[in-house]
Amino acid sequence: MLNDFSLSPALSQRRGDSTGQPMKFMTAVVGGRSVGVPAVPRMMEDLHKRYGRLQWADLFVKPIELAEQGFSVSPRMAKSIEQNLETLKRYPMTAAYFLPNGIPLKSGSLLKNPAFASSVRTLAREGAAPFYNGSHAQSIVNAVKNNDNPGLLTMADMKNYRLIEREPVCADYRVYQVCGMGAPSSGGIAVGQIVGMLNEFSPHQLPKNDVQSWRVLGDASRLAFADREQYIGDPDFVNVPSKQLLDKNYLHQRAAMLQLNKQSLPTVSAGDLDNTYAAAASSWELPSTSHISIVDADGNVLSMTTSIENAFGSGVMANGYLLNNELTDFTFTPTKDGKPVANRVEGGKRPRSAMAPTIVLKNGQPYLAVGSPGGSRIIGYVAKTLLAHIDWGMDIQAAIAAPNMLNRFGTYELEQNTPAANWVEPLKQLGFQSEVRDLNSGVQGIVITPTGLIGGADPRREGKVMGE
């Protein structure tokens, strides 16, 4: 089972400015207005109660040690701090942590966090309750309200937060079933649609290093994103046609538009499933997320993606940690052409995400756990990895490390400083505009074989393959 542990916003949270117009994105991000109720403490506690075997308190020894004794700032973290100076210096607590004495932390600096160590001790000793109905919750609410861009989060919002477990969504791909997280995440549905459309082609029709393979993958992704923009939202508020979007007949019809040896699709639109909602401009989803894949000795498989959204969330800290800006995952346009937008803001609603923690089954048994950070590009990163591993026969490490090439909204994004940049002209001949840029995926995957486990970690980030 894959679980949805998304964030719920304050019941009366707003996204507009004082005139009622949509705010600029970063204006909405920084400060308390964008903060939703954090889900991770309650999620961890719930899973431990159901599946845990170690003592709860023993799970937090290492985090407490790291927070107290410190860890070395990585080059990537130091670069991110430099790139986000305006956000980090805006609030005193955040500035003191990331910019001590006004100087950005450098790579190799020892970074300690005694306040976070205290918070983790509370979690180890008392469980999640203080974070939803106690002093820690009150500190979060106070931090959200007492800044220059205040939010409306209340103690009632914190106390009333509930986990929701949802059925996974699955699609056939060759001899496998690709299963992921359903709405309000769009990742599982979109990845399932992409591989479901690829499944209409035989593997030899999609060879490695063939521009037509990239055309089919790119346009399949565009079709999936068109459906995503129109239909995906919180299913407690929106009638999400998940089964229809992954229906084999529907994917067969969508794949029929991707005939081989053709040009790119000039335009794409959502399938004709439900005219209740309007497609809106995509909400921003920033690549500041983490993913872990785990397989234990008992055969339990975990694929987990977690995020605070922006690189440093809302920029607001409480209890030694940054608060999220997940509410900016909602669309900034609530209606279009007289119709509601599925991912619009509503009280108590969970925002859409692109997280795509994925477990691939073979003969009904787990075969692969995989996922990635990367905002809405997560979908493309995971789809590329599946194509490279399953159709092109690349081992999981090679499939993860392979150059990223993805298409969400028409422009093909090609990873800079890799062979992907050589595809600009061939893709142009097929009608694609391309952009060569940094594509900082963080795919982590584990293949389960009869003789053992094979892991892969994305060389673009600090992930590692570990086992014992």
Steps between C-alpha positions, in 0.01 A plus 500: 500500500619848419378775728408864447639712779454837334455831677174665593478879491356728760125507459487861388839530330512749210711525186404850381644842582310789660321573170387141453742437213733198494831571671833461328639158574794585725295770673264223606778253586708692753332548838217332684232524231624193312537265800276194528466258792807270497415131464829315553500460883153349503576288194813351657318425823210332319726278289708402801192396694391278211828363370787599730712243681768714664428711803364841397759697699789305348414634154610852592845441648685583178301816411552635851871426480532675163308803622710532815845414365441652158550391142713630216326736259508346152603696189144477370354638823752785506411589141129495582556736792683742270214483251235576764661777703205739472262243647739382771589842634138614526426344840740515799478134607560376145781748439676403823500134397598522133687833504686512835637849561351592163731261310352214292608154610780361286556148377667299775366718783382311810131572551336427836134537596429460874141623457431222251663246733255612770205458261611151402538408866142609556389284206695202638363546852140610442418403144329730249239649736699812603540592133123516449355594836778628722785744537665406173174551311457838667852600395415414139178702512679795660774493236242491220309799637782720627684605185466752219291265282282332764289194447175399664605162640335428835538251782166351388652431156794324664284299739253393232759367254428142395694252292324353199603165355415464133506210258802491269455553127656248259564462128631208296842538340635195319491214754491744790247701695615853578328617819511842658335759718158620389335840524551756635846413372505497122820297484365147512228571245730688261779241515238227454357680197845545343603137537149390405536687170852364447355153555311543172838478325728198504845551656674470162292795377657718769874435467763679701661801332219541246336842470163336435517333841546842659216641289260232624612540862482880482155515345367228731616717789332808350171311471528384861571855617200632308277256688677589824430871464129446440404209720730454799421651839407385848247217449318607816404815310532405132366206302837371378442245219801288600369171361404660170837673466676163538247292308670293229250603233548867583880469491471311170311797354755747635792290372344492152607864469863394543550304178865433424702692241281809539557856613436619854139573587432865410270541801372279779188518711338300776289201404123542488408342833322768704416860411447613860848645542717733298868452430705780654858612474715257692569579863868524585653197662860556594775236503578507872393156607656177627441138410603173661450141384542220755467121495553323831599146592137397540412610148318818597532763227485877548495772237461836676515856371491791744516874443478848649455630140743792449875462561454643850124467521328818611823638645336497845644282777345361818632246750828475308356409160375676190127518436364392163347713225280219370193720456663655193446162333142617449428681175493878521196511268184360664279520189547513125239552229229492764601158632678408824859379489548161668809608695359831625527606866226382735495475879626166630602391151832330420705647216595302193859381481712319244658258746535158339621241750472184291503127566518275193354152531585188299265202532335682788823533700714811554773532240614863518463793741580835340426871523659843484490859618464770237166683510275422204807361318485202737254339259747517212794385708317188615360424153846531341647265760231238439542519122878475523494208742211296365515562122866586450634240741715742698581403858328722755808713570559566130131571442499757780823665385391516134456859374165653582274597211141590575204692366215635710340785307648492148863602544745212521729547800844353443759454774797730460857367492378157389443329163136611528606843375583339164130433435405864440521484120345152451208599722465829313461306177200327660345832602618530861645810659771406748660653807837380626509546877589351836269207576587410855319174558558287808370158396553218748412144405531141621448194280396183680647187340493131602864529604488832682449873474653740246491868586554819305549857624489814289850645456346848471426514875642366826308171505677172569440130455526334840437149627591254769 
